[in-house]
Amino acid sequence: MENLKAIIEALLFAADAPLTAARIAEILGECDEGAVKSALLDIKSDYSGRHSGIAIVDVAGGIQMRTREDLAPWIRKLKAPKAAGLSQPALETLAVIAYRQPIMKSEIERIRGVDVSGVLKGLLEKSLIRIVGRKDVPGKPIIYGTNRHFLEVFGLRDLSDLPTLKEMDEEES
């Protein structure tokens, strides 16, 4: 396909969520997934080779166009601080869910030592967590877990990208 790399680049730029090679091939119709993957590798190499401000990254099970992490200080200056950021209790609760999922509200409260009803509601409204199901015990409590949006917001390919306790201890040292 003529201009394959340009078309894929345009799709990545216009997409509001990470795209998989399979989805790109589906959109293109006349191109197979292997050709898309090959073109994606070329595009990644092009951006990396010219030290562009944009990078093509694997995130949340797909591929997305993002600004380079080392340029974050300038992006922060451009973007006004968001008043609706995550509070410390929300971050703590989100961390418990991310590392212990699937998890019930009562388990989160036992770990944190406080009521998390309002925090859970806020995290659900921000689409950072989801209801995974209900536990098969009396009362059928709701079970929570993270979702693709969580991975996107924190720039993770999957949950295995979360830092381990050892890695966090090394960063503090």
VOPAGU-2260 file (C-alpha; in pm, 1 decimal, decimal comma):
REM VOPAGU-2260
SITE   aa  ch    i         X         Y         Z
SITE  MET   A    0       0,0       0,0       0,0
SITE  GLU   A    1     131,9     338,9     -98,8
SITE  ASN   A    2     191,5     582,0     190,0
SITE  LEU   A    3     132,6     304,8     446,8
SITE  LYS   A    4     356,0     466,7     708,4
SITE  ALA   A    5     190,8     808,0     660,4
SITE  ILE   A    6    -157,3     657,2     693,4
SITE  ILE   A    7     -63,9     465,3    1008,7
SITE  GLU   A    8      98,4     777,3    1153,4
SITE  ALA   A    9    -220,5     974,6    1085,1
SITE  LEU   A   10    -433,8     703,6    1248,8
SITE  LEU   A   11    -213,6     704,2    1560,0
SITE  PHE   A   12    -228,3    1083,2    1575,6
SITE  ALA   A   13    -607,7    1094,9    1541,8
SITE  ALA   A   14    -686,8     802,7    1773,8
SITE  ASP   A   15    -809,6     887,2    2121,7
SITE  ALA   A   16    -693,0     549,7    2256,5
SITE  PRO   A   17    -409,1     307,2    2178,3
SITE  LEU   A   18    -455,5     110,0    1855,4
SITE  THR   A   19    -350,4    -249,4    1795,9
SITE  ALA   A   20    -182,7    -360,4    1474,0
SITE  ALA   A   21    -488,1    -579,3    1412,1
SITE  ARG   A   22    -722,2    -279,1    1442,1
SITE  ILE   A   23    -507,1     -73,1    1205,7
SITE  ALA   A   24    -505,3    -359,3     952,0
SITE  GLU   A   25    -884,9    -382,6     988,1
SITE  ILE   A   26    -921,6      -9,6     917,9
SITE  LEU   A   27    -689,8     -28,1     617,3
SITE  GLY   A   28    -867,1    -331,6     475,4
SITE  GLU   A   29    -616,2    -413,9     204,3
SITE  CYS   A   30    -315,8    -456,6     433,9
SITE  ASP   A   31    -229,8    -752,3     659,5
SITE  GLU   A   32    -126,4    -728,2    1024,1
SITE  GLY   A   33     233,6    -829,1     947,0
SITE  ALA   A   34     278,2    -535,7     708,6
SITE  VAL   A   35     128,8    -301,5     970,2
SITE  LYS   A   36     366,8    -431,2    1239,4
SITE  SER   A   37     662,7    -385,6    1004,7
SITE  ALA   A   38     553,8     -29,5     920,6
SITE  LEU   A   39     505,4      46,4    1292,2
SITE  LEU   A   40     862,9     -64,9    1363,8
SITE  ASP   A   41     985,3     165,2    1084,9
SITE  ILE   A   42     781,3     456,9    1223,0
SITE  LYS   A   43     914,1     397,7    1577,1
SITE  SER   A   44    1267,5     388,3    1438,3
SITE  ASP   A   45    1210,9     708,5    1236,6
SITE  TYR   A   46    1089,5     899,1    1543,4
SITE  SER   A   47    1366,7     762,2    1762,0
SITE  GLY   A   48    1637,4     828,3    1503,3
SITE  ARG   A   49    1555,2    1194,2    1458,6
SITE  HIS   A   50    1510,3    1255,5    1834,5
SITE  SER   A   51    1158,1    1378,1    1775,4
SITE  GLY   A   52     949,0    1525,0    2053,1
SITE  ILE   A   53     696,5    1253,4    1976,1
SITE  ALA   A   54     740,9     882,0    2043,8
SITE  ILE   A   55     540,2     581,4    1932,3
SITE  VAL   A   56     493,8     369,6    2245,5
SITE  ASP   A   57     336,6      39,7    2345,3
SITE  VAL   A   58      70,9     115,2    2603,6
SITE  ALA   A   59    -243,0     -59,1    2734,2
SITE  GLY   A   60    -215,6    -343,9    2485,0
SITE  GLY   A   61    -184,1    -114,8    2182,9
SITE  ILE   A   62      30,3     153,7    2025,0
SITE  GLN   A   63      -6,5     526,1    2083,2
SITE  MET   A   64     161,0     849,3    1981,2
SITE  ARG   A   65     286,0    1037,2    2289,8
SITE  THR   A   66     530,6    1307,6    2381,5
SITE  ARG   A   67     869,0    1182,7    2502,4
SITE  GLU   A   68     888,7    1137,9    2879,6
SITE  ASP   A   69    1206,9    1343,8    2911,8
SITE  LEU   A   70    1019,1    1645,0    2771,1
SITE  ALA   A   71     754,4    1633,8    3045,2
SITE  PRO   A   72     875,0    1952,2    3223,6
SITE  TRP   A   73     791,5    2161,7    2915,6
SITE  ILE   A   74     455,5    1993,0    2867,3
SITE  ARG   A   75     370,3    2063,0    3232,7
SITE  LYS   A   76     446,2    2431,5    3176,6
SITE  LEU   A   77     211,1    2432,7    2877,1
SITE  LYS   A   78     -76,4    2255,0    3046,0
SITE  ALA   A   79    -258,3    2432,9    3325,4
SITE  PRO   A   80    -269,2    2232,5    3646,9
SITE  LYS   A   81    -590,8    2035,3    3674,1
SITE  ALA   A   82    -800,2    2115,6    3976,1
SITE  ALA   A   83    -956,1    1769,8    3965,1
SITE  GLY   A   84    -633,1    1574,3    4012,8
SITE  LEU   A   85    -608,9    1271,8    4237,4
SITE  SER   A   86    -591,2    1331,7    4609,5
SITE  GLN   A   87    -348,4    1140,5    4829,6
SITE  PRO   A   88    -628,7     909,5    4957,0
SITE  ALA   A   89    -737,3     844,7    4595,8
SITE  LEU   A   90    -379,2     761,2    4490,6
SITE  GLU   A   91    -335,8     530,5    4788,7
SITE  THR   A   92    -663,3     352,6    4716,9
SITE  LEU   A   93    -578,8     324,0    4347,5
SITE  ALA   A   94    -240,5     172,4    4435,7
SITE  VAL   A   95    -405,3     -86,3    4662,5
SITE  ILE   A   96    -647,9    -179,8    4383,9
SITE  ALA   A   97    -374,0    -193,6    4118,5
SITE  TYR   A   98    -149,2    -421,2    4323,4
SITE  ARG   A   99    -414,1    -639,2    4491,2
SITE  GLN   A  100    -686,8    -671,1    4226,7
SITE  PRO   A  101    -940,6    -814,7    4213,7
SITE  ILE   A  102   -1025,7    -671,9    4553,9
SITE  MET   A  103   -1334,8    -593,9    4762,9
SITE  LYS   A  104   -1405,1    -261,7    4935,5
SITE  SER   A  105   -1373,0    -425,9    5279,0
SITE  GLU   A  106   -1023,2    -549,9    5191,7
SITE  ILE   A  107    -918,9    -201,2    5075,1
SITE  GLU   A  108   -1054,5     -51,2    5398,5
SITE  ARG   A  109    -870,0    -312,5    5606,8
SITE  ILE   A  110    -542,5    -222,1    5431,1
SITE  ARG   A  111    -592,7     155,6    5441,1
SITE  GLY   A  112    -766,9     169,7    5780,0
SITE  VAL   A  113   -1032,5     419,3    5662,7
SITE  ASP   A  114   -1366,5     422,5    5480,6
SITE  VAL   A  115   -1308,8     437,0    5103,8
SITE  SER   A  116   -1667,2     475,4    4977,9
SITE  GLY   A  117   -1621,9     830,0    4848,3
SITE  VAL   A  118   -1278,6     759,2    4705,4
SITE  LEU   A  119   -1407,1     453,2    4516,0
SITE  LYS   A  120   -1693,7     659,0    4375,8
SITE  GLY   A  121   -1447,3     923,5    4253,1
SITE  LEU   A  122   -1214,9     666,3    4095,1
SITE  LEU   A  123   -1513,3     507,1    3918,4
SITE  GLU   A  124   -1625,8     850,1    3791,3
SITE  LYS   A  125   -1275,0     916,6    3656,6
SITE  SER   A  126   -1284,6     571,5    3490,1
SITE  LEU   A  127    -960,2     464,6    3656,7
SITE  ILE   A  128   -1116,7     153,6    3809,0
SITE  ARG   A  129   -1402,7     -75,0    3715,5
SITE  ILE   A  130   -1636,8    -318,0    3880,8
SITE  VAL   A  131   -1500,6    -661,3    3795,0
SITE  GLY   A  132   -1790,8    -856,4    3942,4
SITE  ARG   A  133   -1930,8    -975,0    4271,8
SITE  LYS   A  134   -1777,3   -1218,8    4517,1
SITE  ASP   A  135   -1975,5   -1535,8    4574,2
SITE  VAL   A  136   -2017,5   -1487,2    4950,4
SITE  PRO   A  137   -2313,0   -1363,6    5157,2
SITE  GLY   A  138   -2401,7   -1008,5    5058,6
SITE  LYS   A  139   -2229,7   -1052,1    4719,6
SITE  PRO   A  140   -1981,8    -761,7    4768,0
SITE  ILE   A  141   -1851,9    -577,0    4462,0
SITE  ILE   A  142   -1502,0    -662,2    4339,8
SITE  TYR   A  143   -1288,6    -381,0    4193,1
SITE  GLY   A  144    -999,8    -375,7    3947,3
SITE  THR   A  145    -819,7    -134,0    3717,7
SITE  ASN   A  146    -898,1     -92,6    3347,6
SITE  ARG   A  147    -740,1      11,1    3016,0
SITE  HIS   A  148    -787,3     381,3    3096,7
SITE  PHE   A  149    -577,0     332,5    3412,4
SITE  LEU   A  150    -299,4     182,9    3197,3
SITE  GLU   A  151    -323,0     472,6    2950,4
SITE  VAL   A  152    -316,0     744,7    3218,3
SITE  PHE   A  153     -10,3     595,6    3387,2
SITE  GLY   A  154     165,1     496,5    3061,5
SITE  LEU   A  155     173,7     123,5    3132,8
SITE  ARG   A  156     165,1    -157,4    2875,8
SITE  ASP   A  157      11,9    -390,1    3133,6
SITE  LEU   A  158       8,4    -441,9    3509,8
SITE  SER   A  159     349,0    -611,3    3503,8
SITE  ASP   A  160     493,8    -264,2    3431,2
SITE  LEU   A  161     398,5    -148,9    3782,1
SITE  PRO   A  162     711,7     -97,7    3991,7
SITE  THR   A  163     790,4    -361,4    4252,1
SITE  LEU   A  164     843,6    -274,6    4617,9
SITE  LYS   A  165    1217,0    -333,9    4567,1
SITE  GLU   A  166    1225,8     -88,7    4273,1
SITE  MET   A  167    1042,6     176,5    4475,6
SITE  ASP   A  168    1286,1     132,8    4766,5
SITE  GLU   A  169    1581,5     173,3    4527,9
SITE  GLU   A  170    1433,5     499,0    4388,2
SITE  GLU   A  171    1406,5     646,3    4738,8
SITE  SER   A  172    1771,7     566,4    4813,8
